[in-house]
Amino acid sequence: MTRAQENALKALRRELPRLGKRLQVLHEGTAYEDLGHAVLALEIAEHAVNEALERTGLSGEIQKAPNPTLHRHVLRWHETVKDVRAQGAAFLRKHASEDLETALKALEIAAGSFEEVAERCE
């Protein structure tokens, strides 16, 4: 990562919590569920930016903390998420749905997170 890219990520890291708070206020004022989803999306974005800056995610260095029981469970959950994602993608090809597309994106994030946990505890 270049210095300019790192600086851009640091600027985003400062901006994301402010956006999250603004969305949270709107969500609380409206109780509109999609705004709650937007708050969650910004929390995930903030986590991803932090991992990129700390180089602790899938493209960086993951600290190991072996836990065979957790590892087995996480691998099963990861496979389940991948399977549901594949089924959803096949369904989406025949039945266009913006909400299903969003759900598949969320499953992609979940699969990546399970991958990180599996790598950490193997």
Secondary structure by P-SEA (a helix, b strand, c coil): ccaaaaaaaaaaaaaaaaaaaaaaaaaaacccaaaaaaaaaaaaaaaaaaaaaaccccccbbbbbccaaaaaaaaaaaaaaaaaaaaaaaaaaacccaaaaaaaaaaaaaaaaaaaaaaacc
